[in-house]
Amino acid sequence: MPRFVDLSHTIEDGMVTYKGLPAPIICDWMSFEKSHEKYSEGTEFSMQWISMHGNTGTYLDVPRHCYRDGHDMCGLSLTRVSNVPAVCLNVTANPKREIGVSWFEGVDIKDHAVLIHTEWSRHFGTDAYFEDHIYLSAAAAAYLRDEGAALVGIDSFNIDNTDGGERPVHSILLGAEIPVVEHLTNLSALPRDGFLFSAVPPRIKDVGTFPVRAHAIMD
């Protein structure tokens, strides 16, 4: 039987994924008790109301996130986000915040989901998560694009350096229609290769980023 490894953060009422963005609101629209007014005795339901920013929890970016003419979630090819052969690169020994090209050289990247294990997710839910996070260099993003990566994911606050206003990694990858998954977690549970990765979002029109249930599948 295959083994599934969950790589997503739990989304809950009031959580903060990205400072400055509204936290999700999750509440009962109809409680079990309230449903007794509508349904027969012995039958009950609960239904929830969710108000949520697209950048919540573990989420996936598509070109529409930063390109006006880029495709939205409806234009996303499932071949890039469902049961994709994957590699997980442990870069925790990197001495700097920026992850350079050398970490990816000699790795079979073509048509693979490339997951970058920084271990930054250990800070999730604390102020430290937003400060001096680890990120990918523009040169590394260009290398992954040129080597044919199907998707790129990271377990850090952002795949780009957020100290300034530029976001070259997003621009390079999404400009090549390579989806980006941010705020992954539990990457330490994965081998270097030999597994499949999935991070499928809902089919939503005119949306460029949305939460996913990212997970790995191993034999």
N, C-alpha and C positions, 0 to 999 in steps of 0.2 A: 504494500500500500504506500502511496506517496505521503510525504510528510510536509505539512504546511507551516511556514514561519511567518507570523504577522509582523509587518514592518511599519505599522501605522500608530500614531498617537491617538488616544481616545479623545473624541470631541464631546465636551460637556458644557452645560450652561455656565456662562461667565468666564470661560477660559481665555487666556491671552496667547495668541500665536505670534503676533507681530505688533509691537507697540505702536499706538496711534490708530490702529484699525479697531472697529467695534467688535466686542466679544459676542459670541452667539447667544441668542435667547432661545431656550428650549423649555416648553411648558405644555401642560395638557390643554388641548383644544376641547376634548371631551374626556372626562375621567370615567373609570369603570362605574363609579357610583352614579354619575350623571347619565350614563347610557341606559340605566334602568328605566328612565322615563320614555325611551324610544323603542326598546327591544323587549321581547317576551321574557317572562320569568325563566331564569336559568341561562339566559344569553346576555353576555356583556362584552363591551369593547372599550379600548382606550385609543385615542388619536391625539397626536402631538402637533403643536405649532412650532416651527423652527424658523427663526430669522437669523441669517448667517452670511457673513462676508465670504466671498469666494476663496480668499486666502486664509483659511482656517484649518488647523490641524495639519495633517500630511496631505499636500495637494499637488496637482499636476498643472503645468503651464503649457499652453499651445500658442502658435504664432499670434493669435488675436490679442494675447496679453500685452504685446508691445508693438505690433504692426497693424495699422488700420485695415489693410487689405489682407491680413493673414487669416487663415482658416480658424473657425471656432471649434467647440467640442463636437459639433455635428460633422465637421470635416476631418476629424482625427481617424486615422487608419488603425483598426484594432490590431494589425500586425505589429505595431510599435509598442503596444501597451498590454497585450494579453499573451501569456505563455511565451515570452520572449527569452531566448537563450541569454544568459547573463554572466557577468563577472563582477566580483566584489573586491575592490582594491583597498587594502588597509594602509592608510597614509598617516597613521597616528605617530609614526616616528619622524614625520616631517618637522624640521626645526623652526619653520616659519609659518605664519598664518596662510600664506599663499601656496597653493598646490600647483607645481609646475609640470612641464611636459614629461620629464624623466620618469615619473611614476607610471606612465602609460605606454612607454616605449617597449616593444617586444611582446605586448599583450594582444591577443586576438580580439579585436574590437568590432570588426565589420559585422553589421546586423545583430549586434549584441546590446543589451541594456547594460550600461556601465554604472555601477553603484560605487560611490566614494565613501569609504568608512573613515570618518574623522573622530568618532566617539564624542562629538560635540553634543549629541542628543542627551548626554547625561545631565546637562544643564537645563533641559527643557522644564519650563514652569518656574524658573528662577530668573532674577535680573541678569545673572551672568550669561544667560543664553543670548542676550542681545548685544553683548559687549565683546569686541575684539574676536569675533567668530572666524572660523577657518573658511576659506573660499577658494575657488578655482581661478587660475590665471587666464587671461584672454588667449595667450599662446596655447595653453592646454585645451581650451575650448575649441580653438581652430584645429588643433591636432585631432581631437575626437571627431569633429565634423569631417575633416579630410579622410580619416580612417573609416568612416562609414558607420558610426555609432547609431543605433536605433533609438536610443533614449539615454539620458544622463540623469542620475539621481544622487542626492547627497543628504547626509544626516546632520547638516548644519543649519544655522539660522537663515542663510541665503547662499546661493551658489556664487553670487557676486560679492565683491567688496562693497559695503554700504557706507563707507566713510565719506564718499562724495556722491555726486548726482548721476554719474555714468554707470551703466550696467552692460559692459561689453560682452560678458558671458551669455546673458540672456539674448542679446542682440545677435551674437554669432550662432548660437544653437537654434533659437527659434526662427532666425532668418533662413536656416537650412531645414526647417520643419522637423527639427529634432525635439521632442517633448522633454520637459525638465520636471523632475519630481524633487520637491524640497521638504525639509522637516521629516525625513525618514528616521527610523529608530530600530534598535535591535539588530543592526548589521553585524555585530560581533557573533551572531549565531549562524552566519553564513560561511560556506567554504569560498575559496577563491573563484571557483568556476564549477561547471557541471550541474547547474540548477536553472530553473525557469523563473521569470519575474513577471508579475502582473500588477497593473495599477490603472484600472478602468474607471473613468468618470461617467456620470450620466450624459445622455445625449441632449445637451442644452444649447439652444440657439443663442448666438451673440454673446457668449461667455468665453473668456480666455483663460480662466484658472478656476479650479474647483477641487474639493477634497476627494481623495480616493482611498480605498482599502488596499493599500500596497501590501503585497505578500510574495514570498518565494515558495516554490514547489520543488522538493527534492525527492529522489527515489529512496 
